[in-house]
Amino acid sequence: MTTIDMPAGGPAPVETGPQVEIVVPVFDEERTLAASVARLRRYLDAHFPFSTLVTIADNASTDGTWAIARRLSEGTPGLRAVHLAEKGRGRALRSTWLRSRAPVVAYMDVDLSTDLDALLPLVAPLLSGHSDLSIGTRLAPGSRVVRGSRRECISRIYNALVHAALGGRFSDAQCGFKAMRADAARALLPLVEDDGWFFDTELLVLAQRNGLRIHEVPVDWVDDPDSRVDVAATARADLRGIWRLMRTLSAGRGRVGAPASARGGADAPAIARIAGVGLFTSVAYLVLFLALRPALGAYLANASAIIFTALGNAGIHARMAPPPGSHRARRRLRAGVALASLASLVMTTAALALAGAAGGTSAAAQTAAVIVGTALAAPVRFVAIHAASGRPPRPVALSASGKEER
């Protein structure tokens, strides 16, 4: 096979014929690349019933990865290598998927942490036309996962945040084992902005928003002990991505064929915005509480943290979805945030009092108490802010000229 340099916007590759193209994004993987690709190619040739092309997508590696990829592609049928000048898993997948001639495109991590026997269940619903996008999941019943407790905890917290803030209904956003119909990819990928690790989450959220059918496959997955992913940096980037995507959804964008400036009137974006802002401000509240508690004591630290985050909450909502221009609408939003904050204050103060009565005066006990109190107040906060930030419904009709009439 050939090797290809892939500048942005270049022509599609000339290869035709495979039913499935599997992309393996790599960055500085000279130690594992040859063995992993050889194992994958042997498996496909021996066990996979559909024709395949394996594409090594080198993300601007700084070691010998690209030289190894070129050598492998020149001596292995059904294998090619492409080189990108910039780093980013999302960038690599967008570049290769949009240029693919296969009806189904897929990707997997180079460490092959996912058992390859899950590949056929992953792509079969796409080739049959049953589904549009298929994902491996480590968090659904039937999955068998071997990994450390730290990564397991981070994964579950992240997916819970995606569900709450972005309305995700899929179980595992970041498993490196996904496939997609190429026609769906060509329609959806222009909407996906992220070029890094958040690409997966954004792709799934936008697929769900556009009504694509998402198929989930429980996988056997073994954590790679030699993984060099910077978990902290990735987590920060993912949180920034969630924040950006919340704003996209709340503005009514993210639909195929919709103008970039379109604003939606559906309630789902508002729900995602309120839930997401609530989660962010809850984390900020907890950080403030822990920082202020040694100097102010639990009760005063609790009240201070709630006041500070209430001000931030109101400002964030006003910027993300400004209320209508009347003073009454702005007062309603401030009143809703004040009511939500009062609910938090009552619940967390009561939780601290109950913990103190039971002898729980340690930092751990008081932190647990305010977390429970915050969780109990969450439904009240949500209802109060949702009611305060909503617009009163007004009937809308279109005149013959296409203009709104009320």
N, C-alpha and C positions, 0 to 999 in steps of 0.2 A: 504493500500500500504506500501512499504518498504522505509526505509531511507538508503542512500548510501553515504559513503565517497568516494570522487573522486580524487585520486592522478592522476597526469598527466600520460597518457599512459595506464590507467587501462582498464579492459575489458568493453565491452558494457553491458548495463543493460539487465536483462532477460525479461523485459516486452515486449510483442508483441501485435499487434492488433489495436491500435489507428491509425486513419488516419491522425490526426494532433496532434503534441506535442507542447504545449505552455509553454515556459520557462518564469518564472518571476524572474529576478535577484534581490537580496535584500542585503542590507548592513545596519545593525542597524535599522531595521524597526519593532521593537517589538510593537510599538503603533498602526500601521496600518495593519500589515500583516494579522491577522486573519480575519478582516472585509473585506479586499480587496479580499482575496482568496475565502472566502465564497460567496461573491457577484459574482465573476467570475464563480465559479463552478455552482451556481444556474442558472446563465444566460445560460451557455453551456448546462446544463441538460434540460432546458425548451425551448430554442430557436434555438440551433445550430444543424443542420441536420447531422453532421458527428461525428464519435466517436473521443474522445479527451482524452489526458493525460495532466494534468497540473503539471509542475515540478517547485518547488520552489528551486532556486539555491542560496544558502547562500554564500556570498563572504566574508568569514572570519569575520563575525560579532563579535563585542565585547560586545554586550548586550544580551538580552534573545531571539534574533531572531531565532537562531538555535533550541533551546528547543521548541519554539512555532511551528516551521516548522515541527519538528519531531512529535509533538502531533497531529497536523492537518493531517499529512500524514497517521498516524496510524488509524485515525477514519473517514477518508473521502475517499470513492471510487473515482477512477479517479484522485487521487492526490498523488504525491510522493515528497520527499525532498532529495536534495543532498547538500553536504557540501564541499567547496573548502577551502584549507588552505591559499590561497592568494587572495587579493582583486583585482577586475577589472571586469567591465561588459563584456568586450570583452573576457576575460579569461573564464568567466562563460558560455557565449554563445558557444564558441568554444568547451568547454568540453562536454556540454550537447548535442549540435547539432551533433557532430561527433559520439556520442554513441547512438543516437536515432534510434529506429526501425520503426518510422513512416515515411511515404513517404513525408510528409510536416512538417517542423519545423517552429516555430514562436516564437516571444517574445513580451512582452509588459511590460511597467513600472508598478511597484506595486501600484502606486497611481491611476491607471486606469483613467488617464486624458483623454484618447481617448474613445469616445462613443463606446460601445461594438457592436453596430449594424454594425460597419464597419468591423467586423471580417470576416463575410461571404464573402463580396466583396474582402477582402484581400486574402483569401486562395482559393477561387473557381477557379481563373485562373491557379493556380498551380496544383490543383487536376485534372483539365481538360487537363493539358499539354499545355495550351496556353502560359504560361509565366514561367520563371525560378525563379524570385525573385519579391516580391511584397512589396511595402512600403506605409505607411500612409503619407500623406502630409498635412501640415498646410498652405502651401503657394500657392496652386493651386486654380483656380476658383472652387467654390462650397464648399470650406472648411469654417467652422464656428469656429472661435478661440476667446477665452477669455483669455487674458493675458496682463501683464503690457507693457507699451510702451518701457521700457528698454530692456526687453527680446525680444520683437518683433523686435526692431532695431538690436540687436546683432545677432539674427537668420538670418535676411535678409542680413546683412553684411557678415556673415560667409558663407552663401550659395553663395553669389556673388563671394566671394574669391575662393571658391571651383570650381565654374564654370570657372573663369578666369585662375586660376593657374593650375587646374587639368583637365580642359575640361569636367567637369561634365555636363550631360544633364538632370539630375533629379532635381526636384524642391526643395526637402527638405531632406537633408542628415541625420539630427539628430533626427527626430521624433521617439520616442520610441515605434514603432508599425510596425513590419516587419515580413515577412514570406519568406520561401525559400524552394524549392524542396530539399529533403535530398541528392539526388544524385549530384545536383549542389553544395551543401554545402560541400560535401566530396571532390569534385574536387578543389573548390576555397579556402576553409578555410586554407589549408596549406600555401597559399601565403600571408595571412593576418598576419602582424607582430604585430599590436597594440593589447594590452590587456585591454585598458581602453575605454574612451568615443570616441576616434577617430576610433575605430573598425568599427562603422557603415559607416563612410565616406570611409574608405579604402576598405571595402567590396563592396560598390556600385561602386567606381571608378574601381576596378579590375573586377567586374562583367561586367561593360560597356566595358572595354578594351578587355575582352574575348568574347564579342558578346552575352552575356546572355540577355534574354528579361526581361526588368524591367517594371512592372506594377505599376501604381500609383493610390491610392485611396484617394480622398479628405475626410478629417475626421472632425468631430466635436470634439473640443479639449478645455478643460478648465484647465488653469494653476493651479497647486497645490500650494497654498499659503504657505504650510509648507515644500516646497522642500528645502533640505539641500545641494543641489549641489553647490559647490564652483565655481561660474561663472568665476572668474578671473583665478583660477588655471586651470580650464577646457579649457579656451580660450588659455592660454599659451601652454598647452599640444597639443591642436588642431593645433596651428600654427607650432609647432615642427613636428607634424605628416604630415602636408601639405608639409613642407620643405623636409622631408625624402621621402615622396611619389613622389614629383617632381623629386628627384634624381633617384628614382627607375624607373620612367617612361622614363626619359631622357636617361637612360642607356639601354633602351629596355627590361627591365625585367618586371615581373608581368603577364606573360602569362602561362596558364596551359600547362604543358608538356615541357616548354622551359627550357634550362639549366640556372642556376643562373647567369652565366657569359655572357649570350648572350647579344649582343648589337644590337639594331634595327636600321634600316635605314629609317624608316618611318618619315614623317615630323611632325606628331602629337605630339610626345614627345618633339621635339624642340619648337613647338608652346607653349606647356604647360610650358616648362622651361622659355622661354623668357617672357611670360605673367606673370608667377609667380614671377620671379626675378624683373620684372618691378613693380609689386604691392608692394613687400617688400621694394624695394629701394625708391619707392614713399612715403611710410609711413615714412621711415627713413629720407627722405628729409624734409617732413613736420615737423617732430619732431625737426630736426636741425634748420629749419627756425624759428620755434617758440622760440627755446632756444637762438638763436643768434640775433633775431630782436631787443630786448630791448637795447643791447649794440652796435650793428652795424648799426641799421636802416634797413628798409625793403629791399632796393635794394642790399646792400652789403651782408646782411644775405642771401638773395635769391641766389646770385652768389656763395657765400661760400658753402652753402648747396648743390647746384648742383655740384660743383667741388668735394666735399667730396664723395657724393653718386655716381658720375661717376667713381671714382677710385674703390669704392666698387663693382659697377656693373660689371666693366671689370674683376676684380679679381674673382667674383663669377662665371661668365660665363666661364672663363678660367679653373676653378677648376671642374665645373660640366660637361662641355663638351669641353675638351681641343682641340684647333684647331690643324690641322695637323702640323707636326714638322717644317715647313719652316718659315723663318723670314717673308716672304710675308703674310702668313696666320695670324700670330700674329699681324702684322701691320694692316691688314685688320680688325681684331676684334677691335683693339684699335681705328681705324679710325671710325668704326661704332658706337662705344660707344661715341666718341667725337662728331659725327654728331647728335646723339640722345640727348646729353647733350646741344648742341648748340640750338637745336629746343626747348628744355625745357626752356633754358635761354631767348630766344627771346619771346616765348609765355608768360611766367610768368612776364617778365619785361613789356611787352605791357599791360598785365592785370593789373599790379600794376599802370602803368601810367594812364590807363583809369579809374581805381578806384579813383586815386588821383584827376583827373580832375573833377570827379563827387562828390568830397568832402569826399571820403571814405578813411580816414587816420587812422581809429581806427584799433586795432588789429584784430577784427572780420572781418572787411571789407577787410583788406589786406590778411588775411588768406583765405577768400573766393576767392579773386582774384587769388592767386597762385594755389589754388585747381582747379579753372576753367582753368587757363593757363596750368597746368600739364595735365589735361584731354584733352585739345585741342591738345597738343603736343604728346599725347600717340600714335596715328597712325603712325606718322613720326618716333618716337622712335622705335616702333615695327618693321617697315619695314627696318630701318637702321641696327638694330642689327641682325635681321633675315638674311638679305642679307650678312652681314659681317661674321656671325658665321657659315653659311652654307658651305658645301663641294661642290666643283664643281662636277657635276655628271659624273661618268665614267662607261661605260658599264661593266658588270660583267657576266662572264659565268663560269660554272663549268666543269672542265675536267672530264674525266672518273674516275679519282682517287678521285673526290670530292673536289679538290682544286680550288681556285679561279684563273681565268685567265683574264687578262685585255688586 
